[in-house]
Amino acid sequence: MKIVKKYIPILKKEINFHVGEEPKDNFDMIDKSHGDDLWFNVQGFAVGNVVANIYDLKLNTKQLRQVISIGAIVCKQQSKYYFMSNLAVLYNKINNVNKTSEIGVVNSTRSKIKIV
C-alpha cells in the first residue's frame, strides 16, 4: 500500500489517499479506516482501491464534492486505466464497503459514480 498526498484547495490542506497495490491491501485499508473515510474504485475493473482519510474533518457539501473529485482522479491515475476517458469511478463512505470471502474483493452498497 502506498500513500498519495493531495492538496485540497478548498480545505487549504493535504489529505492522505491510501492506494492499494495488492489485493490484501484493500482489506487492510478497510480495517484501518474510519466509517466516514471515503472509498474509491474503478467501476468494472479489478484494480486497487483508494481510501481518503477524512474522518477528522467536518466537510460541507462543496468541500466534500472537491474531495470526491480529487479522490476519483487519484483512483484513475493510480490504475492501469489512467489513459481512458470518461472512466467511471465508484465512491462511498467506507462504512458502506464490506469485505467478501475472496481476498481483496469488496461489496459496496449505495455507491455513487464520478466520471473522470
C-alpha positions in Angstrom: 0.0 0.0 0.0 1.2 3.5 -0.7 0.1 6.9 0.3 -0.6 9.8 -2.1 -0.8 13.2 -0.6 -3.0 15.7 -2.4 -3.6 19.3 -1.6 -7.3 20.2 -1.5 -7.6 23.9 -2.3 -11.0 24.5 -0.7 -9.7 23.0 2.6 -6.2 24.6 2.3 -4.7 21.4 3.5 -3.4 18.0 2.3 -5.4 14.8 2.5 -3.8 11.3 2.5 -5.1 8.9 -0.1 -4.2 5.3 0.6 -3.7 3.3 -2.6 -4.0 -0.5 -2.6 -1.3 -2.2 -4.7 -2.1 -5.8 -3.9 -5.4 -7.5 -3.2 -4.8 -7.8 0.6 -4.2 -4.0 0.7 -7.9 -3.5 0.0 -8.8 -5.4 3.2 -6.0 -3.7 5.3 -7.3 -0.2 4.2 -10.9 -1.1 5.2 -9.7 -2.4 8.6 -7.6 0.7 9.3 -10.2 3.2 8.1 -12.9 5.1 10.0 -16.6 5.0 9.0 -16.6 8.4 7.3 -13.5 7.9 5.2 -14.1 7.7 1.5 -13.6 4.6 -0.6 -12.9 4.8 -4.4 -12.6 2.0 -7.1 -12.7 2.0 -10.9 -16.1 0.5 -11.8 -16.0 -2.8 -13.6 -12.2 -3.4 -13.3 -10.2 -5.4 -10.8 -7.9 -2.6 -9.6 -6.7 -1.4 -6.2 -9.0 0.6 -4.0 -8.2 4.1 -2.8 -9.3 5.4 0.6 -9.3 9.1 1.5 -8.8 9.8 5.2 -11.3 12.5 6.1 -12.8 11.1 9.3 -11.5 14.0 11.4 -12.9 16.7 9.1 -16.2 18.4 9.2 -16.9 19.0 5.5 -19.7 21.0 3.9 -21.2 19.8 0.6 -18.9 21.9 -1.5 -15.8 20.7 0.3 -16.9 17.1 0.1 -17.5 17.4 -3.6 -14.0 18.6 -4.1 -12.5 15.8 -2.1 -14.6 13.3 -4.1 -13.4 14.8 -7.4 -9.8 14.7 -6.4 -10.2 11.2 -5.0 -11.7 9.9 -8.2 -8.8 11.4 -10.2 -6.3 9.8 -7.8 -8.1 6.5 -8.3 -7.9 6.8 -12.0 -4.3 7.9 -12.1 -3.2 5.1 -9.9 -5.0 2.4 -12.0 -3.8 0.8 -15.2 -6.7 2.5 -16.9 -5.4 6.1 -16.4 -5.4 6.7 -20.2 -9.1 6.1 -20.7 -11.5 9.0 -21.0 -14.9 9.1 -19.2 -13.8 6.4 -16.7 -16.4 5.6 -14.1 -15.1 5.6 -10.5 -17.3 4.3 -7.7 -17.1 6.1 -4.4 -18.8 5.6 -1.0 -18.3 6.0 2.7 -16.1 3.2 4.0 -18.8 2.0 6.4 -20.8 1.0 3.3 -18.0 -1.2 2.0 -17.7 -4.8 3.1 -15.1 -7.4 2.7 -16.0 -10.7 0.9 -14.6 -14.2 1.4 -12.3 -13.6 -1.6 -9.1 -11.7 -0.6 -9.2 -8.1 -1.9 -12.7 -8.2 -3.2 -15.3 -6.0 -1.6 -19.0 -5.2 -1.9 -20.3 -1.8 -1.7 -23.9 -0.7 -1.0 -25.3 2.6 -2.2 -22.2 3.6 -4.2 -22.2 6.7 -6.3 -20.3 7.2 -9.6 -17.9 10.0 -10.6 -16.9 10.2 -14.2 -13.2 11.3 -14.8 
